[in-house]
Amino acid sequence: MTNYASQFNKYIQLTINNLKEKNYSQAEENIKQAMLVNPHSPVVQNLYGILEELLREDHLALKHYRAAYAFDPTYEPAIRNLKRITSIDHRFDKIDVDFGDKPSVLLKNIKRNNEI
């Protein structure tokens, strides 16, 4: 694994942990660092969308989910988050975001990040 890939993965994991712990300012800093390493990553845009959604900025979350989808139309977490946030029931459901940290997604992310 290249230094860039390991650095990127470190920032992604820190971001996910920060979001789950509701440490939003630190999550944003880690997202920005990951974006410096790989600005065209759907993973980064998806996590930025999650941050905005948790901050109740749905219009900004939607922009980031769309950006993630534009970078990689096969990136499943962005697809699921986009479908969820645009559904009519979204306002009434609890926020159940896809961080992209489930086992099948992690393997795809590792393969994708090694191509940095």
C-alpha positions as CSV (number, residue, x, y, z in Angstrom):
1,M,0.0,0.0,0.0
2,T,1.4,3.4,-1.0
3,N,2.0,6.1,1.6
4,Y,-0.9,8.1,0.0
5,A,-3.3,5.2,0.3
6,S,-2.4,4.5,3.9
7,Q,-2.7,8.3,4.7
8,F,-6.0,8.5,2.9
9,N,-7.4,5.4,4.7
10,K,-6.3,6.8,8.1
11,Y,-8.2,10.0,7.5
12,I,-11.3,8.1,6.3
13,Q,-11.3,5.9,9.4
14,L,-10.8,8.9,11.7
15,T,-13.7,10.7,9.9
16,I,-16.0,7.7,10.3
17,N,-15.1,7.5,14.0
18,N,-15.6,11.2,14.5
19,L,-19.0,11.2,12.8
20,K,-20.2,8.2,14.9
21,E,-19.0,10.0,18.0
22,K,-20.7,13.2,16.9
23,N,-17.4,15.1,16.9
24,Y,-18.4,17.0,13.8
25,S,-15.7,19.7,13.7
26,Q,-12.9,17.1,13.9
27,A,-14.7,15.0,11.3
28,E,-14.7,17.9,8.9
29,E,-11.0,18.5,9.4
30,N,-10.3,14.8,8.7
31,I,-12.5,14.9,5.6
32,K,-10.6,18.0,4.3
33,Q,-7.3,16.2,4.9
34,A,-8.5,13.1,3.0
35,M,-9.7,15.4,0.2
36,L,-6.2,16.8,-0.1
37,V,-4.8,13.3,-0.6
38,N,-7.5,12.2,-3.1
39,P,-9.8,15.0,-4.2
40,H,-11.8,12.8,-6.6
41,S,-12.8,10.1,-4.1
42,P,-16.4,9.1,-3.9
43,V,-15.7,8.0,-0.3
44,V,-14.7,11.6,0.7
45,Q,-17.8,13.1,-0.9
46,N,-20.1,10.5,0.7
47,L,-18.7,11.2,4.2
48,Y,-19.0,15.0,3.6
49,G,-22.6,14.3,2.7
50,I,-23.1,12.4,5.9
51,L,-21.6,15.2,7.9
52,E,-23.9,17.7,6.3
53,E,-26.9,15.5,6.8
54,L,-26.1,15.0,10.5
55,L,-25.9,18.8,10.8
56,R,-29.4,18.9,9.2
57,E,-28.1,20.6,6.0
58,D,-29.9,18.2,3.6
59,H,-29.4,20.4,0.6
60,L,-25.6,20.3,1.1
61,A,-25.7,16.6,1.9
62,L,-27.5,16.0,-1.4
63,K,-24.8,17.9,-3.3
64,H,-22.1,15.8,-1.8
65,Y,-23.9,12.5,-2.4
66,R,-24.4,13.5,-6.0
67,A,-20.7,14.4,-6.3
68,A,-19.8,10.9,-4.9
69,Y,-22.1,9.3,-7.4
70,A,-20.6,11.4,-10.2
71,F,-17.1,10.3,-9.3
72,D,-18.2,6.6,-9.2
73,P,-21.7,5.6,-10.2
74,T,-21.1,2.1,-8.7
75,Y,-20.2,3.3,-5.2
76,E,-23.0,1.7,-3.2
77,P,-22.9,3.8,0.0
78,A,-23.5,7.0,-2.0
79,I,-26.3,5.3,-4.0
80,R,-28.0,4.2,-0.8
81,N,-27.6,7.6,0.9
82,L,-28.9,9.4,-2.2
83,K,-31.9,7.1,-2.4
84,R,-32.6,7.6,1.2
85,I,-32.3,11.4,1.4
86,T,-34.5,11.8,-1.7
87,S,-37.2,9.5,-0.5
88,I,-40.5,11.0,0.6
89,D,-40.2,9.3,4.0
90,H,-36.8,10.7,4.7
91,R,-38.1,13.5,6.9
92,F,-39.9,11.1,9.2
93,D,-37.2,8.4,9.4
94,K,-34.2,8.4,11.7
95,I,-31.0,9.2,9.9
96,D,-29.5,5.8,9.0
97,V,-26.5,6.7,6.9
98,D,-24.2,4.3,5.1
99,F,-20.6,5.2,6.1
100,G,-19.2,2.7,3.7
101,D,-17.6,0.7,6.5
102,K,-19.5,-2.5,6.1
103,P,-17.2,-5.5,5.2
104,S,-18.2,-5.9,1.5
105,V,-17.8,-2.1,0.9
106,L,-14.5,-2.0,2.8
107,L,-12.9,-4.5,0.5
108,K,-14.0,-2.5,-2.5
109,N,-12.7,0.7,-0.9
110,I,-9.3,-0.9,-0.1
111,K,-9.0,-2.0,-3.7
112,R,-10.1,1.4,-5.0
113,N,-7.8,3.3,-2.7
114,N,-4.7,1.3,-3.7
115,E,-5.2,2.8,-7.2
116,I,-4.4,6.3,-5.9
